[in-house]
């Protein structure tokens, strides 16, 4: 049951260099463009929840976001040091850096230093890794936990005694507590043990560790099941999502890089020990979530970011097998083996150059991903727009109420405005964006104003949107019946409109049928139009 750490040459620095280089690459990529000038919705939830007191966070978790509870408490400690967007994302950068090193360590243990170096570097330069390394959510931390637990699994398989399973179980339970949809990694590890033909003692130790993990996670699973409405926006994944995931897991989502990676993965399947670890990690968690999601949608690519490590290991294993084959090619009747100094050096240089060329070919993808416009929305832009447009004392209405995240994340932009629908603030109410007035009270409040700014999600301005919440329906009804649009500004994925009370003379005769009330008298509308309708509003996404 011994691992293949002896394979390859010590010239790569069997313990240090193959791990340190990918970590340095990942750290550099993670810090590049980290301050992109604005948070998007999910990040803003982390930012504002983590700055609440511990009792306020605990109260919130009873009703919503229990799946992120441990992460929020961790970020509470982090943001106590200095609450800023860069500090918000630094834990993810550090976690991605650690994951690159752990993937490299797995490769070293399974196939030798060269494969370890390549696997860690491939993980670091994959665009999907860089994306979540710069996001203030838990996914990069979960990926680090899964990679670490997989390495501990191999050490437990090779080590004697029952104590070796304690570190493994501890890391797995902490990882799943960060996000419970990491639980399928236990299935991947079970398949790995089966492929490695682990003896009974190993199965016994792993079974006790997995049972302890399941027992400790039961309270979290119980609470989160009552909050499943948070993922009501998800839909059953089809084959298009499978293709999308395959492209996201590649160092390049298209072209020669993508197809070359697939080919090397196929070659890597011939490396039995590496494949026994990498293939289940790559396929089992996404497979479980996609299968379950046909009945109860739970799947999103980011929930299985941790499976990306399996892809990097397989590609590197395939590259290592090709390198060994090239090292046995005869030149002038002589067989030059991989262990030969010149061939070894040439293959090492060729591997590094290939990785560099792969990264350079994907620089436009990385650069685009570091633009704030590449995220679903940019709440900093919304706040800046509010500063420019709103007058002191202007009432503001958020449609739907999730739009209040912009004011919670960037309160300076709305400090002069009056939130006309808010009844109780988010921290005091134990909610993500506060409690609003009842439909009747909201009508009375709106009846006292002649103008109101409306911050809308792009889908909420579409006439076909039909909210289930009676408060949201009341907002739409009052705005349609009593107000008309005077100004409209679309920025950062959000639409800001100034509504003024309609006067009887506002509707001239001869307005064509089907034109919404007030549309004929809109004073000023910019040329840009709101984005097309998208999914219904949702709480902070898992």
N, C-alpha and C positions, 0 to 999 in steps of 0.2 A: 504493500500500500504506500510505498514511498513516493514522494513527488519527484518531478523531473527537474529539480533545481540545478542539478549538476550539468545539464545539457548546455552547450554553448561555451563561450570562452570567458575567462575571468578578466580579460582585457577591458570588458565593458564595465567592470566594477560591480561584481555580482550582487552586492548589497546596497550600494549607494547610488551610483551614477544612473542606472536604469530607472530608479525611482525618482531621484532628484530632478532629472532633466524634464520629464513630463510635468512635474509639479511646478517648475519654474515657467514652463511654457503656458500652463493653465493659469497661473497667477498673473502673468503678463496679459494674456487675452482677457481675463476677468476684470482687470483694472482698466483696460483700454475703454475709454468712453463710458465709465461707470456713472458719471453724473450727466445724464442725458437731458436734464432740464425739466423734469416733471414726472410725477407718479401716475400710474393708471389705477383703475378702480380697485382691483384686488390688493395692490400694494398699499393703497391709501387706507384700506381696512386694517392691514397689519400695523401701519404707522399710527393710526389714531387709537386702535384698541390697545396696543402695547404701551401707550402712554397713560392709560388709565391706572388706577390703583389696583392692587391685587384683589381686594374684595369686589371691585367693580368688574374685573375680568372674570372672576369666579361666578358672579351673578349672570353675566352674559352667557357663559358656557352652559348654563342650565336650560337656556332656550334656543341657542343658536351657536354654530361653529365649535361644538365640542371636539370635533375631529381635529381642530387646530389648537386646542387648549394648551398643550405642552409647548408648542411653538410660540404662542403669544406670551406665555410666561417667560420663556427664554429671551424673546425679543424685548420684553419689559426691562429685563436686566441690562440688555445691550443698549437700548435707547436711553437708559438712565445716564449713561456716560455722556452722550451728546445726541439729541434727536435731530437727525438730518437724513436726507435721501441717500447719501453715500454710506453713512453708518448703517442705514436700513438694509442695504444690499451687501455690505461687507461679509456678514456670516455666510451668505450664499457663495461669494467668491472663495472664501476660505474652505468651505465644504467641497466645492468643485475641485479646488486645488488638492485637497486630501484625497478625493475620489480618484483623480488622475494618478496619484502616487499609489493608491491601493490597487487599482487596475494593473499598474505596472508590476507591483509586488505579486499579484496573482499570476501574471504572465511569467515572471521570473521563476516562481515556484513550480509552475506547470510545464514550462518549455524552455527555460533558460533566459539569460540576461538580454539577449538581442530581441527575442519575442516580447519580453516584458517592457523593454524600452519602446518598442514600436506600438504595443497595445496602449500604454499610457499616453504616448504622444497622439495616437489616433483619437483617443477619447478627448484629449484636450482641444484638438483642432476641429472637432465636429461642431457645426453651427448650433445644433440643438443644445449641446453642452454649454456653449457660450451664452445662449439666450437665457437659460435658467440660472446660470451663474450670476446674472445681473438682475435678478428679480427678487424682490423682498417677500418671498414666500418660502415654504418649507421643502420644496421639491429637491433642491440641490443637497440639502441636509439628509433627506431620505436616501438619496442615491449614495451618499457617503456611508450611511449606516448599512445599506445592503452590501456594498462592496466590502466593507470591513467584516460583516458577518460571514460573507462567503469565504474570505481568507481565514477567518477563525474556524469555519467548518473544516477546511482542509487541514488545518493544524490539529483539530480535534480528531480527525480521521487518522492522522499519522501518529498522534500522541497517545500514550497509555493513561489509564485511570479515568475516573469520572469527573475529576475537577476541571478537566479541559473544557467541559461543556458549559461551565458557569459563565465564562466571558462571552461565549457564543449566545447563550440565552439572554444575557443582559443586553447585549447590543441589539438583538432582534426585537426585544420588547420595547426598548427605547425608540428604535426606528419605527415600529408600527404605532407607537404612541404619538409620534410626530405626524403620522398620517396612516390611518388604519388600512388604506388600500395597498400598503406594502405587505400585508399578510400573505398574498400569493407567493412571496419569495420562499415561504416554507414548503410550498408545493414544488418549486424549482429545486430546492435543496434535497427534497425526498427523491426526485428523479435522478439527481446527481449521485446520490448514494446507491441507487439501484444500478445505474450505469457503471459505477465503479465497483460493483459487487462487494459492497461493504459487508464485513462480518457481523454476526449477531450482536456483539458487544457495542459496535458503533451504532447500529440501529436502536439498541436499547438506550444508549446515552442521548442520541438525538431525539428519540421519542419522548423521553422525560423532559428535555429542554423545550421541545415544541409544545408539549402539554402544559408546562408552566406558563409559556408565552400566551397560549390560548386562554388559560384561566385568568391571568392578570389583565387581559384585554377585554374580558367579558363586560365589565361595567362601561367601558368606553363604547363598545359596540351597542350595548343596550340603549345608552343615552342617544347616540348618534342616529339610531334607527328612528327615533322620534323626531329627528330633525332632517329627515330625508328629503323634505321639500326643497332644501338647498340645491339639490341636483336635479330638480324637476325639469330643468332646461335641457338636459342631455337627451340624446336620441340614440336608438340602437345603431351601433356601427355596422357599416357594410364593407364590401371588399374595397371600396375606395379609401376607407380609413386604414385598411391593411397596407395598401400601397403607399399611402401618405406616411405611415409609421416607418415602413421600410426606407423610404427616402430620407426621413428625419434622422434615422439611425446611421445613415451613411455619412462619411466625411464630406461628401458633396451630394446634393439632392438630385442631380441630373448629369447627363453627359458621361464622358469616359470615366470620371471619378466614381460615379455611382455604379456603373456596370463593372468596372474593375474591382470595386469593393465586393460586389456580389460574387464575382468569380473567385476571388481570394477566400471568401467565406466558404464557398463550396469546397475548395481545396483544403481549407482548415478543418473540415469535418473528418478528414483522414487522420488528424492528430487526435487519437482517441481520448487520451486523458484530458486534454484541453477542451475538446468538444463535449466531454461528459460534464464539465462545469459550465462552459459558455453557452451551449445550446439550450439547456433547460432555463438558464437565466434569461436568455433572449426570447424564448417562445412561451414558456409556461405562464408567467404573470399576465402578459397581454392576452394570451389565449383564454385564461380563466375569466378575466374581466370582460372580454368581448363576448364570450359565451353567456355569462350571466346577464350581460347588458341586452341580450335579445329578449329577455323577460323583464328585467328591471335595469334600465340604463344606468351604468356607473362608470363607463369608460371615457377617458380622455387621454390624449397622448402624454400630457404632463404627469398623469398619475403613474405612468410606467417609465418615467425617465431613467429609473434605476436599471432597467433591462438593457439600456444602451451599452453597459459594460460588457455584456455578452457578445454584442456585435463587434466591438473593438478587439476583444480577445480572439474571436474567430478570424477576423481579417488578418491580424498580426500572426496568428498560427499558420494561416495559408501562406503569407509572405515568407515566414520562416521555412516552410516546407519547400517553397520555390527556391529560396536561397540555397538550401542544402542540395537541391537537385542541380542547380547551376554550379555549385562547388565541385560536383563530381563529373563535370563535363571534361572530356579528354582534349588536351592541347598538345599537338606534336607527339602523340602516342603516350603522353604522361597523364596520369589522373591527378588532378589538383583538388584536394579535399577542402571542406569548409574550414577545417582546423588550420590549414596553411595560412601563413601570415599574410601573404599578398592577396590571396583570394578573400580572406577574412576582412582585410582592410577595405578592399574594393566593394565587397557586399555591404559593409557598414556605411561607407560613403554613399553608395547607391541608395540605401535605405533612407539615410538622412536627406539626401537630395530629393527623393520621391516625396517624403513627408513635407519638405519645404515647398516643393512645387504644388502639392495638393492644397496646402494652406493658401498659397498665393493665388491659386485659381479661385478660391472661395472668399477672398478678401472682400469683394463687392457684397457678398451675402452677409458677412460679419459687419461690414460698415452700415449696411441698410438696417440691420437689426439693432444697431446702437442709436438710431434716430427715434426720437420720442413718437413720431408719427407712425412708427411701425407697430406700436402697441395699440390695443383696442381703443384707448382714449388717453387724453393728456389733461389732467385736472388742473395743472399749473396754468395752462393756456386759458382754461375756462375762468379761473380766478382772475387772471390779468385782464381778461375781457370785461369781467364784472367791475373791476376797479375803474376802467375807462368809461363805461357806459352808465353805471348806476349813480344816482344822486343820493346825498345823505337822507335817510329816512324812507327811501323807496321800498315798497313791499316786494318780496321775492317769493315765488312759488316754485317748488321742485316737482317735476312731473316726469316719471314717478318719483317717489320719495327717495329712491336710491341715489338720485342726482344730488342729494345733500352731501354726499361724500366729498364733492368739490369744496364745499364750505368747511367741512370738518378737517380736510387735509390742508387747505390753504385758507384759513379764516380771515386773513388780512383782506382778501378780495371781497369779502361779504360783510366786513365789520360795520360798514355804514348802512347796510340794508337791514330790513326787518323781515324775518322769516314768518310770514303771515299764517302758515299752516301748523307751525310747530307748537305742540302742547307741552312736551317734556323732552329735555335734551337726551342725546344718545347715552352718555355715561350714567346719568341718573335713572334712566328708564331700563337700563340693562339690555339695550338693543344696539344694532349696528348703526342706525341713522336716525334714531329718535322716534317718539310717538307723536302722531299728528292729531289734530282736532277731529271730532266726529263730523259726518257729512253736514248735519244741521248747523253746527257751530262754524264750520268752514264757510258755508253760504252766508252766514251773518257777518263774518269777518270780511269776506270779499265784497259785501254790499257797502262797506264803509270806504272803499277806495275807488278812485277813478282811473288809476293806472297801476299795473303790476308787471314786474319782470318775471318771466317764466323760463326756468332752466330745464330743458327737456333732453332726454335721451333721443337719439335720432329716430328710433322707431316710434316714439310716442307722438310725433307730429303727424304721423300718417293716419288718415281718417279711418282706415281699416283696423287699427289697433283697438281692441276691446278688452280693457283691464277687468280682472275679476274683483279687485278690491273696490268696495263702494266709495271710499275716499277718493281714489283715483278717478272713478267715474264721475264723481261730483266735480272734481277739478275740471275735467273736460267739458262737462255739461255747462257749468257756469261760464267758462271762457267762451264757449260757442254761442251761448244765448245772450250774454251781456257785454262781451268785449269784442274788439276787433284788433288785428295786428297792425302796429304802426312801424316797428323795426324788427329786423331779423338778422342774426349773425350766427354763422356756423363755424365753430372752432373746436379742435381737439376731440372730434367725435360727438360733440354736444351742440345743441341748438339753443341760443339765447334770444328770446323774443320779448319785445315790449308790447303789452296789450293795454289798450285804452278803452274806457267805457264807451259803448256805442250810444250815439244820440239818434233820435228818431229821424233826423234829416240825413243821417249817414248813408241810408240805403236809397239810392236814386231809383227812379222808375226804370223799368226795362232791363233789370238785371236778368241775364239768362238763367233758365232753370238749371238746377244742379250746382250753381256756384255757391260755395259756403257763405253764410252770413258774414258780412264785413269784408269779404274778399275784394269787392269792387272798390272799396274805399281805402285800401291799404296805402299808407302814405309813402312808405319806402321799403322796398325789398331788394336785397342784393341779388346779383346774377346767380351766385352759387346756391344750389338747392341742398336740402338735407339728404343724408344718405338713405339708401333703400331700407325698407323695414327689416328688422332682424328679430332675433328671438325675444320672447317675453322677458320682462324684468326679473331679476333674480337676486337673492342675497349674495353675500361674498361667496365666491365659488370655492368648492373644496379643492 
